[in-house]
Amino acid sequence: MGKPQDLPAGESQMMVGITLNFITYVVALLMLYGVGRAVVHAAVDMGLTGLFLYLALMITSKLSRFQQAFGALCGAGAVLNAAAILMIFPLMGSSTSAIGEFAYFLLLVWGLSLSAHVVRHTFGIHMVSSIGVALLYFLFVSSLLTAIFPPEVVPAESVSWLNNTVSFLV
């Protein structure tokens, strides 16, 4: 619930956030993609996040906030990835796919709200605007990552309504 500006200034907190986010991101994707693809996927996503945040802060003349904001986003990502590992992995392959889909939906909403919170305080904008920015960024990066890492073909009976909905949005 803290603000990015409440984090200690400096590179060390950002590096801890990046490291934890990267490790948990790769672990979360291992069962879906394998090591190589999980590492590249995590690196591309985190790199894009850092690049877009850097550019937005440079354009708005708030570049001094980069380390705290990127560290906050990465730290939040690490917490979300750890929650995903604990919530979704035990449900994979079970007949309770509705529970898994609901868990994924909760993580998505939680992730968007955390991103919006960081964006709000980093750029000093209203919460509604920051939610819009977080949602648009999520849709853009999801589309880009889907283009770079197309989903593997799966049998039609194993595709859930949530996967169809996310594919439609992306």
Phi, psi and omega per residue, in radians:
M1 nan -0.103 3.112
G2 -1.239 2.930 3.122
K3 -1.695 2.667 3.112
P4 -0.974 -0.619 -3.127
Q5 -1.229 -0.223 3.085
D6 -1.431 -0.229 3.090
L7 -1.262 2.656 3.097
P8 -1.113 2.440 3.115
A9 -1.276 2.645 3.088
G10 2.124 2.971 -3.029
E11 -1.391 -0.411 -3.016
S12 -1.140 -0.778 3.140
Q13 -1.160 -0.609 3.111
M14 -1.156 -0.741 -3.127
M15 -1.149 -0.642 3.074
V16 -1.117 -0.794 3.109
G17 -1.072 -0.784 3.128
I18 -1.074 -0.812 -3.113
T19 -1.088 -0.858 -3.132
L20 -1.129 -0.704 3.127
N21 -1.124 -0.788 -3.117
F22 -1.090 -0.810 -3.126
I23 -1.093 -0.847 -3.115
T24 -1.196 -0.579 3.103
Y25 -1.097 -0.848 -3.135
V26 -1.099 -0.775 3.128
V27 -1.077 -0.707 -3.140
A28 -1.127 -0.542 -3.107
L29 -1.622 -0.165 -3.059
L30 -0.973 -0.769 -3.091
M31 -1.238 -0.374 -3.133
L32 -1.556 -0.705 -2.941
Y33 -2.099 -0.430 -2.962
G34 1.633 2.938 -2.986
V35 -1.099 -0.940 -3.051
G36 -1.021 -0.886 -3.113
R37 -1.180 -0.623 3.118
A38 -1.134 -0.725 3.139
V39 -1.134 -0.808 -3.136
V40 -1.139 -0.737 3.129
H41 -1.038 -0.840 -3.139
A42 -1.106 -0.745 -3.127
A43 -1.125 -0.747 3.136
V44 -1.132 -0.809 -3.115
D45 -1.100 -0.854 -3.122
M46 -1.168 -0.639 3.101
G47 -1.119 -0.756 3.094
L48 -1.096 -0.727 3.127
T49 -1.062 -0.827 3.121
G50 -1.094 -0.746 -3.127
L51 -1.110 -0.858 -3.125
F52 -1.146 -0.678 3.099
L53 -1.126 -0.773 3.132
Y54 -1.046 -0.838 -3.132
L55 -1.103 -0.759 3.140
A56 -1.117 -0.697 3.115
L57 -1.221 -0.607 3.102
M58 -1.161 -0.757 -3.131
I59 -1.122 -0.647 -3.112
T60 -1.589 0.139 3.134
S61 1.021 0.697 3.119
K62 -2.227 0.571 -3.061
L63 -1.065 -0.414 3.129
S64 -1.132 -0.267 -3.129
R65 -1.567 -0.012 -3.023
F66 -1.031 -0.889 -3.064
Q67 -1.055 -0.771 3.141
Q68 -1.189 -0.750 -3.100
A69 -1.199 -0.800 -3.137
F70 -1.176 -0.661 3.062
G71 -1.083 -0.692 3.125
A72 -1.167 -0.766 3.112
L73 -1.096 -0.743 3.139
C74 -1.191 -0.697 3.098
G75 -1.108 -0.741 3.084
A76 -1.117 -0.693 3.098
G77 -1.080 -0.688 3.121
A78 -1.103 -0.730 3.113
V79 -1.125 -0.770 3.119
L80 -1.118 -0.742 3.119
N81 -1.100 -0.728 3.106
A82 -1.106 -0.717 3.087
A83 -1.114 -0.693 3.122
A84 -1.095 -0.743 3.131
I85 -1.068 -0.776 -3.100
L86 -1.294 -0.563 -3.066
M87 -1.567 -0.780 -2.959
I88 -1.579 -0.679 -3.082
F89 -1.033 -0.722 3.110
P90 -1.115 -0.373 -3.097
L91 -1.593 -0.216 -3.076
M92 -1.121 2.340 3.106
G93 1.382 0.010 3.138
S94 -1.616 2.976 -3.133
S95 -1.429 0.010 -3.125
T96 -1.710 0.921 -3.082
S97 -1.140 -0.496 3.110
A98 -1.103 -0.643 3.102
I99 -1.175 -0.734 3.102
G100 -1.104 -0.712 3.112
E101 -1.154 -0.688 3.101
F102 -1.153 -0.708 3.097
A103 -1.076 -0.752 3.102
Y104 -1.084 -0.758 3.121
F105 -1.061 -0.759 3.113
L106 -1.084 -0.742 3.106
L107 -1.110 -0.673 3.116
L108 -1.103 -0.831 3.133
V109 -1.117 -0.745 3.123
W110 -1.084 -0.794 3.141
G111 -1.088 -0.763 3.111
L112 -1.128 -0.674 -3.140
S113 -1.212 -0.648 3.077
L114 -1.143 -0.766 3.110
S115 -1.080 -0.765 3.122
A116 -1.079 -0.672 3.121
H117 -1.086 -0.807 3.136
V118 -1.141 -0.778 3.132
V119 -1.064 -0.746 -3.126
R120 -0.999 -0.862 -3.070
H121 -1.372 -0.510 3.136
T122 -1.218 -0.740 -3.065
F123 -1.776 -0.121 3.125
G124 1.164 0.754 3.134
I125 -1.968 2.972 -3.140
H126 -1.238 2.700 -3.089
M127 -1.062 -0.701 -3.136
V128 -1.074 -0.751 3.112
S129 -1.123 -0.720 -3.119
S130 -1.185 -0.567 3.058
I131 -1.145 -0.749 3.094
G132 -1.066 -0.770 3.114
V133 -1.092 -0.794 -3.135
A134 -1.093 -0.732 -3.140
L135 -1.169 -0.793 3.114
L136 -1.104 -0.724 3.114
Y137 -1.118 -0.758 3.113
F138 -1.029 -0.809 -3.140
L139 -1.113 -0.717 3.127
F140 -1.116 -0.895 -3.100
V141 -1.175 -0.657 3.087
S142 -1.074 -0.740 3.111
S143 -1.112 -0.777 -3.140
L144 -1.130 -0.772 3.130
L145 -1.165 -0.597 3.084
T146 -1.182 -0.615 3.094
A147 -1.214 -0.689 -3.135
I148 -1.308 -0.732 -3.113
F149 -2.088 1.335 -3.110
P150 -1.070 2.505 3.135
P151 -1.139 2.547 3.105
E152 -1.268 2.615 -3.125
V153 -1.219 2.226 3.120
V154 -2.149 2.717 3.110
P155 -1.036 2.518 -3.073
A156 -1.001 -0.611 -3.082
E157 -1.236 -0.289 -3.132
S158 -1.682 -0.008 3.121
V159 -1.511 2.219 -3.082
S160 -1.630 2.947 3.123
W161 -1.103 -0.572 -3.138
L162 -1.178 -0.730 3.096
N163 -1.069 -0.703 3.101
N164 -1.126 -0.701 3.141
T165 -1.166 -0.794 3.128
V166 -1.110 -0.733 3.106
S167 -1.082 -0.669 3.119
F168 -1.119 -0.768 -3.138
L169 -1.172 -0.639 -3.103
V170 -1.464 nan nan
